[in-house]
Amino acid sequence: MSVKRTERLLTLVILLLSSRRGFTKEQLFDEIDLYREATSAAAREKLFDRDKAALREQGIPLEAFSEDSLFDHDNTVQRYRINAEDYRLGGVTFRPEEYAVLNLAAGVWDQGSLDSAASRALRKLSSRSTPGAVELTPLIQPRITTDAPYWDLVWQALTSRTPLRFPYRAASTGREELRTVHPWGMGARFGHWYLVGFDTTRQAERFFRLSRMTGEPALQKGTFEVPEDFDMNATLSSLSRGEADRVAVVAVRPGSCQVLRVRKDTEILRTGEEWDLLRVPYAASSPMAATIAGLGTNARLEEPAELAAEVGRLLDGALDAARAAPEGLEITGGVRPAPRRKSSSQDHLLRLLDLVPYLLAHPGEEVGETARRFDVSESQLTKDLDLLFVSGPRHYPDSLMDVNIEDGRIYLTNARDLAEPVKLSMDEACSLIVGLQALRELPGMRNNEAIVSAQTKLTAAAGDAAMIGTAVATKLTEDDIDPTLEVLQAALQSKVRVAVDYFVPTRDEITHRLLEPIRIFLHQDTWYLEAWCVDSGGLRNFRLDRIQSATLTEQPATETGEPDDGAPRRASSPYRSDDADQAVTLLLEPRARWIAAQYKAEAVEEFGEDRLAARLRVASSTWIPGLVAGLGGSAAVVAPDALREETLRWLEAARAHHSLA
């Protein structure tokens, strides 16, 4: 980060906001010392051009104009200004309960493209919240991820209305084709992000799943108009999950293979002492083949032949990977730290422009609280305050901001031009509007008055940027999950126990549990219940899609789910581990690197050829061979040695078993 460039950009904003008549380049160069440090006139011109582009890139409305229309295109007589009305956030205030739901809306974004935008938007709006504080602990905690392939590029094309060309493999044909699309909207549903737009080849509106793009999209020349009646929320609702249009006939051992038995519309054709025969509908062959491969010798595919061949290929790949897996591999690098976002001068500038109205709205705010609010260290905040103190035009020292820190509290004065927050950018508006919409779609929150009023106010304050709210949408729950969500939420609200029938795939059985719900959360596109399990006497997480039935009881919940020190127990992941758990190290190919995040690896290390060694903590390792089998060679067990050998024998037996089918 260049502190000098940040100071130059901040001073430029202060000057351009201070005058409706604006300034010529020469006047700006004379007022701002840092321009005179350029080595030549040409270098100074380049600095100025880069600074103009940087401000516009951040949504700051920098205008260039001439007082005489005859000279509109003559750069030597142009004047520059920032229109204060276009710069400043519209006049809006949020009640404490409205600001609380804005906090929830910002919190639904997982780390990714719009996570930082949501934080910036919330920071701006903090100066527009009325006194008082309302803390909400949501019973249902959704998460929206933006880690789909090429998400940022598709977002760029969508927000700039730029045509996009990309190679795409269609699910219906399996063929790869080059598609050129006018992006109208983006949406997340069924655990996937979709692009919706006008396909120029087919001359029709089409859906494209980002994970099926087989190469990097390229921005094309030109622009386009989006139909006025297009609404991504309505379009996303019309998208249906792939219907089960194929049927597999599978022989399964009695009492096993519950994952197939509990599938929708599975039919038992006959039962026997050694084998039961099931008729199992399915939509896509790849996930179905992975499921059957993961069942090992407990399942035998009778038909169709092409699915049996795919199961065989998966087992062959897993067996080859198991045999080739290195022995004695140790992870020495420890836990990989989360990558820190690179901070640029533009990022620093935005923080300073947000800091001024925040401090004016909260006079005497503590240094520590301000640093926490802006996600910086106290030492960095002190540097930011020093920079505010020295930034401004050199010929007007009385216009410089006054910054004082007394007894650990910050007081800022003489900052009239920067007193209002910058208007929300498109990604900032999108992050909160879509977040609020996601909250409104959840059971029990659809008529929440605070969410409705906050969304109305936010849409009005965002102005043109709010239009992105009709172009981006998410649907986080489906009809098959909603009834279970409603029962569990009712249990949370009334503080009673709930009885569930729960499918445990690692033991291949359905168990009856008595639970005391604590919270419901979304992780990696899967809903979980965190609850106190009365039967096992401990805190557990349960996948909602594995709950076969849920019934409210009249028994009051007695456990608080809190440790002895009173701090609430909150899992950052649905996967829990303790010192008694077994350490398992997997070697992951690029297609299976997601396992490290999905199962919360305690340590990872790069292993070459984009492979990743990941060490997991598991209460039981009995499910590991089945996981490896379904991945078809993308993962292999490398430690401990006993599990490595056990997995190898499991795969050999499974392959021989399916070869005889």
HELIX and SHEET records of a PDB file:
HELIX    1   1 VAL A    3  LEU A   17  1                                  15    
HELIX    2   2 LYS A   25  GLU A   31  1                                   7    
HELIX    3   3 ASP A   33  ARG A   36  1                                   4    
HELIX    4   4 ALA A   41  GLU A   57  1                                  17    
HELIX    5   5 SER A   69  PHE A   71  5                                   3    
HELIX    6   6 ALA A   84  TYR A   87  1                                   4    
HELIX    7   7 PRO A   96  GLY A  107  1                                  12    
HELIX    8   8 ASP A  115  LEU A  125  1                                  11    
HELIX    9   9 SER A  126  ARG A  128  5                                   3    
HELIX   10  10 TRP A  151  SER A  160  1                                  10    
HELIX   11  11 LEU A  210  ARG A  212  5                                   3    
HELIX   12  12 MET A  232  SER A  238  1                                   7    
HELIX   13  13 GLN A  258  ARG A  261  1                                   4    
HELIX   14  14 SER A  285  ALA A  293  1                                   9    
HELIX   15  15 GLY A  296  ASN A  298  5                                   3    
HELIX   16  16 ALA A  305  ALA A  324  1                                  20    
HELIX   17  17 SER A  345  ALA A  361  1                                  17    
HELIX   18  18 VAL A  367  ARG A  373  1                                   7    
HELIX   19  19 GLU A  378  VAL A  390  1                                  13    
HELIX   20  20 PRO A  397  SER A  399  5                                   3    
HELIX   21  21 ARG A  416  LEU A  418  5                                   3    
HELIX   22  22 MET A  426  ARG A  440  1                                  15    
HELIX   23  23 GLU A  449  ALA A  462  1                                  14    
HELIX   24  24 GLY A  463  THR A  470  5                                   8    
HELIX   25  25 ASP A  482  SER A  494  1                                  13    
HELIX   26  26 LEU A  544  ARG A  546  5                                   3    
HELIX   27  27 PRO A  590  ALA A  592  5                                   3    
HELIX   28  28 TRP A  594  GLN A  598  1                                   5    
HELIX   29  29 ILE A  624  LEU A  631  1                                   8    
HELIX   30  30 ASP A  641  SER A  659  1                                  19    
SHEET    1   A 3 PHE A  23  THR A  24  0                                        
SHEET    2   A 3 ARG A  79  ILE A  82 -1                                        
SHEET    3   A 3 LEU A  62  PHE A  65 -1                                        
SHEET    1   B 4 ILE A 140  GLN A 141  0                                        
SHEET    2   B 4 GLU A 509  HIS A 523  1                                        
SHEET    3   B 4 VAL A 496  VAL A 504 -1                                        
SHEET    4   B 4 ILE A 547  PRO A 556 -1                                        
SHEET    1   C 4 ILE A 140  GLN A 141  0                                        
SHEET    2   C 4 GLU A 509  HIS A 523  1                                        
SHEET    3   C 4 THR A 526  CYS A 533 -1                                        
SHEET    4   C 4 GLY A 538  ARG A 543 -1                                        
SHEET    1   D 5 ALA A 204  ARG A 209  0                                        
SHEET    2   D 5 HIS A 192  ASP A 199 -1                                        
SHEET    3   D 5 GLU A 176  ARG A 189 -1                                        
SHEET    4   D 5 LEU A 164  ARG A 169 -1                                        
SHEET    5   D 5 ALA A 218  LEU A 219 -1                                        
SHEET    1   E 4 ALA A 204  ARG A 209  0                                        
SHEET    2   E 4 HIS A 192  ASP A 199 -1                                        
SHEET    3   E 4 GLU A 176  ARG A 189 -1                                        
SHEET    4   E 4 VAL A 472  THR A 474  1                                        
SHEET    1   F 4 GLU A 267  ARG A 270  0                                        
SHEET    2   F 4 ASP A 276  TYR A 282 -1                                        
SHEET    3   F 4 ARG A 246  VAL A 252 -1                                        
SHEET    4   F 4 ALA A 299  GLU A 303 -1                                        
SHEET    1   G 3 GLU A 365  GLU A 366  0                                        
SHEET    2   G 3 ARG A 409  THR A 413 -1                                        
SHEET    3   G 3 ASP A 402  GLU A 406 -1                                        
SHEET    1   H 4 ALA A 603  GLY A 608  0                                        
SHEET    2   H 4 ARG A 611  VAL A 618 -1                                        
SHEET    3   H 4 GLN A 582  LEU A 588 -1                                        
SHEET    4   H 4 ALA A 635  ALA A 639 -1                                        
END                                                                             
